[in-house]
Amino acid sequence: MTDPINFKKKVALFLNENPGFFNDYPELLIKIKLHEPEDATLSSLNSLNEPEQFVLRDQKDQKQTPSQLKSFIDLARNNERIHNRLYEIERMALTSTDLLTMINQLKSKLIRYFEIQEVIVYLADGSDLFVGKKLKARFPETIDGALRFVEQTTLREWFAQGVGPIMKSEVDQDSKVFGSKRFKDLVRSEVLLPIVVRGLLVGCLALGCHTPNHFHPELSSGFISRMAGKIAIAIDNILLVQELKQRSFIDPQTGIYNHSYLSPLLVREFDRAERSGKNISSIMMSIDYLENLSHTGDESTRNTVLIEVGNVLSGSCRLMDVIIRYDDTKFFVLLPESTAREANNVGDRIQRGIESQVFPISFNGGKLTVSLGFASYPSALVKTHQDLVHCTFHSLSKAMAKNGIRAVVA
């Protein structure tokens, strides 16, 4: 039987000779119980150097295995804190929908968490990926802003030795990214992290510190390199979403889908309803007397009314419902997985929302009325997606003829 005391000594000697053991098995750290509270703890640092800190110990400290274990635990906790902070930054970036807001929040968090005084995101406006997006015209630079634009050739010169992190422990007057008057004599160490989107170098994330040796070539950059990768994905996503909003499927006045989106939407959703055996319904809504504004030439007021009506529709429908501006005075709403009765309930909410709002119009006391027509599948008259639109429109015509009394086609 193994002598417990001798076994513990052997373990202690092994750990003393192999201080990197817990780097390979970090899950064992949580099982360690410390019995020497008087051992000094590592001081908590807030810099990106934390995960790479090397703790220098004298010969006496090296023989104190419990103290070593506590040091390992403190380092592991430091690493976890750094990881959590970077995860928070990555989550913020990946959930952002506005480029300038995302970059400003990125700058704020990096400065607060990691003792970095300067943060700049450089993008190449003329890169192959961003051609046609005209980023520089859409996102104006400011002297204190964190977004800058560079030529593609300049970006390639910065990373001429390879697309990887570039760290400088001491910066004099030769900073490539912090060379302007604003940063002169301030930045003393820096790191350039490439921003690569879909395999193309499109920019860089530049971090600057006012103290030397905050960054240095020997520093492992795994944590911040991963963060730069997530930021690249976020930038790509934001620009793609913004591009989608500008495409022909979006009505520029109301910000909702326009008539050109109706056909592909109906084909997709009707096919899904047929295959799943579920209901699908639709509503056609016409704003009564809106043409009065067109006759008076008050286009500004008319556009405001359309936007507010679109907002009422959005607030009355479910997230899965799709709202389309059909023409100048009509809106079409497609309601997947909805029966005729459920569509009628949505129509009630729409009508109440319109009637309860005061619009900026000079007639009828600022009140608008709407006519609504309905259709649902499956029904005797609706066999195809074309039938659905036809029956909805026919129902609306009957409602308008009866001064807004809604007519439902089953």
MOHUSUL-V711140 format. One record per residue. N is the residue number from 0. RES is the residue in three letters. SS is DSSP state (H for helix, E for strand, C for the rest). PSI is psi in whole degrees, -180 to 180 (NA if undefined). NEAR is the number of other ideal C-beta (glycine too) atoms within 8 Angstrom. Layout:
N&RES&SS&PSI&NEAR + N&RES&SS&PSI&NEAR
This chain:
0&MET&C&138&2 + 1&THR&C&133&5 + 2&ASP&C&118&6 + 3&PRO&H&-39&6 + 4&ILE&H&-47&6 + 5&ASN&H&-37&8 + 6&PHE&H&-43&9 + 7&LYS&H&-39&8 + 8&LYS&H&-41&8 + 9&LYS&H&-41&8 + 10&VAL&H&-43&8 + 11&ALA&H&-43&9 + 12&LEU&H&-40&8 + 13&PHE&H&-46&9 + 14&LEU&H&-35&12 + 15&ASN&H&-37&11 + 16&GLU&H&-16&6 + 17&ASN&C&70&7 + 18&PRO&C&-15&8 + 19&GLY&C&8&6 + 20&PHE&H&-45&9 + 21&PHE&H&-9&11 + 22&ASN&H&-32&6 + 23&ASP&H&-25&6 + 24&TYR&C&63&7 + 25&PRO&H&-23&8 + 26&GLU&H&-18&5 + 27&LEU&H&-17&8 + 28&LEU&H&-35&10 + 29&ILE&H&-14&5 + 30&LYS&H&-4&5 + 31&ILE&C&134&8 + 32&LYS&C&127&4 + 33&LEU&C&138&10 + 34&HIS&C&6&5 + 35&GLU&C&79&9 + 36&PRO&C&-18&5 + 37&GLU&C&-12&3 + 38&ASP&C&138&10 + 39&ALA&C&140&4 + 40&THR&C&162&6 + 41&LEU&C&141&10 + 42&SER&C&143&4 + 43&SER&C&123&5 + 44&LEU&C&153&8 + 45&ASN&C&67&7 + 46&SER&C&162&8 + 47&LEU&C&-7&13 + 48&ASN&C&-15&9 + 49&GLU&H&-50&12 + 50&PRO&H&-17&11 + 51&GLU&H&11&7 + 52&GLN&C&137&10 + 53&PHE&C&124&4 + 54&VAL&C&119&7 + 55&LEU&C&127&4 + 56&ARG&C&148&7 + 57&ASP&C&178&6 + 58&GLN&H&-36&5 + 59&LYS&H&-43&6 + 60&ASP&H&-36&9 + 61&GLN&H&-25&9 + 62&LYS&C&-10&7 + 63&GLN&C&84&10 + 64&THR&H&-44&9 + 65&PRO&H&-38&10 + 66&SER&H&-38&11 + 67&GLN&H&-43&14 + 68&LEU&H&-40&12 + 69&LYS&H&-37&12 + 70&SER&H&-42&11 + 71&PHE&H&-43&11 + 72&ILE&H&-43&11 + 73&ASP&H&-41&10 + 74&LEU&H&-41&11 + 75&ALA&H&-41&11 + 76&ARG&H&-38&8 + 77&ASN&H&-46&14 + 78&ASN&H&-41&10 + 79&GLU&H&-40&8 + 80&ARG&H&-43&9 + 81&ILE&H&-45&12 + 82&HIS&H&-44&9 + 83&ASN&H&-39&8 + 84&ARG&H&-42&11 + 85&LEU&H&-36&12 + 86&TYR&H&-40&8 + 87&GLU&H&-42&9 + 88&ILE&H&-44&13 + 89&GLU&H&-43&12 + 90&ARG&H&-42&8 + 91&MET&H&-46&12 + 92&ALA&H&-44&12 + 93&LEU&H&-16&10 + 94&THR&C&3&6 + 95&SER&C&150&12 + 96&THR&C&-4&6 + 97&ASP&C&128&7 + 98&LEU&H&-50&12 + 99&LEU&H&-40&8 + 100&THR&H&-44&9 + 101&MET&H&-45&14 + 102&ILE&H&-41&11 + 103&ASN&H&-39&9 + 104&GLN&H&-38&10 + 105&LEU&H&-47&15 + 106&LYS&H&-46&10 + 107&SER&H&-44&8 + 108&LYS&H&-41&12 + 109&LEU&H&-42&12 + 110&ILE&H&-42&11 + 111&ARG&H&-38&6 + 112&TYR&H&-31&8 + 113&PHE&H&18&10 + 114&GLU&C&41&8 + 115&ILE&C&128&12 + 116&GLN&C&-25&9 + 117&GLU&E&133&13 + 118&VAL&E&125&13 + 119&ILE&E&134&12 + 120&VAL&E&120&15 + 121&TYR&E&133&14 + 122&LEU&E&144&15 + 123&ALA&E&106&15 + 124&ASP&C&-31&9 + 125&GLY&C&17&7 + 126&SER&C&160&14 + 127&ASP&C&-34&5 + 128&LEU&C&-34&9 + 129&PHE&C&7&13 + 130&VAL&C&131&7 + 131&GLY&C&-17&4 + 132&LYS&C&-21&8 + 133&LYS&C&56&7 + 134&LEU&H&-43&11 + 135&LYS&H&-34&8 + 136&ALA&H&-30&4 + 137&ARG&H&-28&6 + 138&PHE&C&90&8 + 139&PRO&C&142&3 + 140&GLU&C&151&9 + 141&THR&C&158&5 + 142&ILE&C&-31&5 + 143&ASP&C&5&4 + 144&GLY&C&162&7 + 145&ALA&C&4&9 + 146&LEU&E&128&12 + 147&ARG&E&159&9 + 148&PHE&E&142&10 + 149&VAL&E&163&10 + 150&GLU&C&151&7 + 151&GLN&H&-38&9 + 152&THR&H&-38&6 + 153&THR&H&-42&9 + 154&LEU&H&-41&16 + 155&ARG&H&-34&9 + 156&GLU&H&-40&7 + 157&TRP&H&-38&11 + 158&PHE&C&39&14 + 159&ALA&C&-28&5 + 160&GLN&C&1&4 + 161&GLY&C&150&4 + 162&VAL&C&85&6 + 163&GLY&C&172&7 + 164&PRO&C&140&10 + 165&ILE&E&117&9 + 166&MET&E&137&13 + 167&LYS&E&123&12 + 168&SER&C&-30&10 + 169&GLU&C&124&8 + 170&VAL&C&125&11 + 171&ASP&C&-100&4 + 172&GLN&C&11&5 + 173&ASP&C&22&6 + 174&SER&C&130&12 + 175&LYS&C&-30&7 + 176&VAL&C&-21&12 + 177&PHE&C&44&14 + 178&GLY&C&-3&9 + 179&SER&C&169&6 + 180&LYS&H&-34&4 + 181&ARG&H&-34&7 + 182&PHE&H&-2&11 + 183&LYS&C&132&8 + 184&ASP&C&13&2 + 185&LEU&C&-55&11 + 186&VAL&C&125&13 + 187&ARG&C&-17&10 + 188&SER&E&150&17 + 189&GLU&E&162&15 + 190&VAL&E&137&13 + 191&LEU&E&122&14 + 192&LEU&E&122&14 + 193&PRO&E&142&12 + 194&ILE&E&112&16 + 195&VAL&E&122&10 + 196&VAL&E&121&11 + 197&ARG&C&41&5 + 198&GLY&C&1&4 + 199&LEU&E&136&9 + 200&LEU&E&114&12 + 201&VAL&E&-5&14 + 202&GLY&E&-170&15 + 203&CYS&E&152&13 + 204&LEU&E&117&13 + 205&ALA&E&126&15 + 206&LEU&E&131&14 + 207&GLY&E&143&18 + 208&CYS&E&146&14 + 209&HIS&C&-1&8 + 210&THR&C&142&7 + 211&PRO&C&157&7 + 212&ASN&C&11&8 + 213&HIS&C&-39&14 + 214&PHE&C&144&13 + 215&HIS&C&156&10 + 216&PRO&C&-26&6 + 217&GLU&C&-10&3 + 218&LEU&C&127&10 + 219&SER&C&137&5 + 220&SER&C&22&10 + 221&GLY&H&-44&7 + 222&PHE&H&-54&11 + 223&ILE&H&-25&13 + 224&SER&H&-40&11 + 225&ARG&H&-41&10 + 226&MET&H&-43&12 + 227&ALA&H&-36&12 + 228&GLY&H&-41&9 + 229&LYS&H&-37&11 + 230&ILE&H&-38&14 + 231&ALA&H&-44&13 + 232&ILE&H&-42&10 + 233&ALA&H&-44&12 + 234&ILE&H&-44&15 + 235&ASP&H&-45&11 + 236&ASN&H&-45&9 + 237&ILE&H&-45&13 + 238&LEU&H&-34&12 + 239&LEU&H&-42&8 + 240&VAL&H&-43&9 + 241&GLN&H&-35&9 + 242&GLU&H&-39&9 + 243&LEU&H&-39&9 + 244&LYS&H&-25&8 + 245&GLN&H&-4&6 + 246&ARG&C&175&7 + 247&SER&C&-13&5 + 248&PHE&C&-10&8 + 249&ILE&E&130&12 + 250&ASP&C&120&9 + 251&PRO&C&-24&4 + 252&GLN&C&-45&8 + 253&THR&C&-17&9 + 254&GLY&C&4&9 + 255&ILE&C&177&12 + 256&TYR&E&149&12 + 257&ASN&E&-176&11 + 258&HIS&H&-30&8 + 259&SER&H&-18&7 + 260&TYR&H&-13&10 + 261&LEU&H&-46&12 + 262&SER&H&-54&7 + 263&PRO&H&-32&7 + 264&LEU&H&-47&12 + 265&LEU&H&-43&12 + 266&VAL&H&-46&9 + 267&ARG&H&-49&8 + 268&GLU&H&-35&13 + 269&PHE&H&-40&13 + 270&ASP&H&-40&8 + 271&ARG&H&-40&10 + 272&ALA&H&-40&14 + 273&GLU&H&-44&7 + 274&ARG&H&-36&6 + 275&SER&H&-14&6 + 276&GLY&C&20&5 + 277&LYS&C&162&8 + 278&ASN&C&160&12 + 279&ILE&E&136&15 + 280&SER&E&167&15 + 281&SER&E&155&15 + 282&ILE&E&134&15 + 283&MET&E&126&16 + 284&MET&E&134&15 + 285&SER&E&134&10 + 286&ILE&E&117&11 + 287&ASP&C&137&10 + 288&TYR&C&15&9 + 289&LEU&C&-25&12 + 290&GLU&H&-18&8 + 291&ASN&H&-37&9 + 292&LEU&H&-36&12 + 293&SER&H&-38&10 + 294&HIS&H&-31&6 + 295&THR&H&-7&6 + 296&GLY&C&11&5 + 297&ASP&C&74&7 + 298&GLU&H&-33&8 + 299&SER&H&-47&6 + 300&THR&H&-40&10 + 301&ARG&H&-43&11 + 302&ASN&H&-39&9 + 303&THR&H&-42&10 + 304&VAL&H&-43&15 + 305&LEU&H&-41&11 + 306&ILE&H&-44&11 + 307&GLU&H&-37&10 + 308&VAL&H&-42&13 + 309&GLY&H&-38&14 + 310&ASN&H&-39&8 + 311&VAL&H&-43&12 + 312&LEU&H&-45&15 + 313&SER&H&-38&9 + 314&GLY&H&-17&7 + 315&SER&H&-16&9 + 316&CYS&C&166&11 + 317&ARG&C&167&6 + 318&LEU&C&-32&3 + 319&MET&C&-14&6 + 320&ASP&C&150&12 + 321&VAL&E&126&10 + 322&ILE&E&133&13 + 323&ILE&E&135&15 + 324&ARG&E&112&16 + 325&TYR&C&-46&9 + 326&ASP&C&-158&6 + 327&ASP&C&-34&6 + 328&THR&C&1&7 + 329&LYS&E&148&12 + 330&PHE&E&142&12 + 331&PHE&E&133&15 + 332&VAL&E&124&16 + 333&LEU&E&130&13 + 334&LEU&E&92&15 + 335&PRO&E&147&12 + 336&GLU&C&39&8 + 337&SER&C&135&12 + 338&THR&C&174&8 + 339&ALA&H&-39&12 + 340&ARG&H&-42&6 + 341&GLU&H&-38&11 + 342&ALA&H&-37&16 + 343&ASN&H&-37&11 + 344&ASN&H&-41&8 + 345&VAL&H&-41&16 + 346&GLY&H&-39&12 + 347&ASP&H&-44&8 + 348&ARG&H&-41&9 + 349&ILE&H&-47&17 + 350&GLN&H&-42&10 + 351&ARG&H&-39&8 + 352&GLY&H&-41&12 + 353&ILE&H&-45&12 + 354&GLU&H&-26&9 + 355&SER&C&-7&5 + 356&GLN&C&144&9 + 357&VAL&C&122&5 + 358&PHE&C&156&10 + 359&PRO&C&62&6 + 360&ILE&C&156&11 + 361&SER&C&4&2 + 362&PHE&C&161&6 + 363&ASN&H&30&7 + 364&GLY&H&26&5 + 365&GLY&H&8&7 + 366&LYS&C&143&8 + 367&LEU&C&153&15 + 368&THR&C&157&9 + 369&VAL&E&153&12 + 370&SER&E&140&12 + 371&LEU&E&136&14 + 372&GLY&E&148&18 + 373&PHE&E&155&18 + 374&ALA&E&155&17 + 375&SER&E&154&16 + 376&TYR&E&138&13 + 377&PRO&C&148&5 + 378&SER&C&171&11 + 379&ALA&C&-31&4 + 380&LEU&C&-11&9 + 381&VAL&C&108&13 + 382&LYS&C&-24&5 + 383&THR&C&172&7 + 384&HIS&H&-28&9 + 385&GLN&H&-38&6 + 386&ASP&H&-38&12 + 387&LEU&H&-46&15 + 388&VAL&H&-44&13 + 389&HIS&H&-46&8 + 390&CYS&H&-35&13 + 391&THR&H&-43&16 + 392&PHE&H&-40&10 + 393&HIS&H&-41&10 + 394&SER&H&-40&16 + 395&LEU&H&-42&16 + 396&SER&H&-41&9 + 397&LYS&H&-39&10 + 398&ALA&H&-42&14 + 399&MET&H&-34&11 + 400&ALA&H&-22&6 + 401&LYS&C&28&8 + 402&ASN&C&46&5 + 403&GLY&C&3&11 + 404&ILE&C&121&6 + 405&ARG&C&142&12 + 406&ALA&E&133&11 + 407&VAL&E&129&10 + 408&VAL&E&116&14 + 409&ALA&C&NA&7
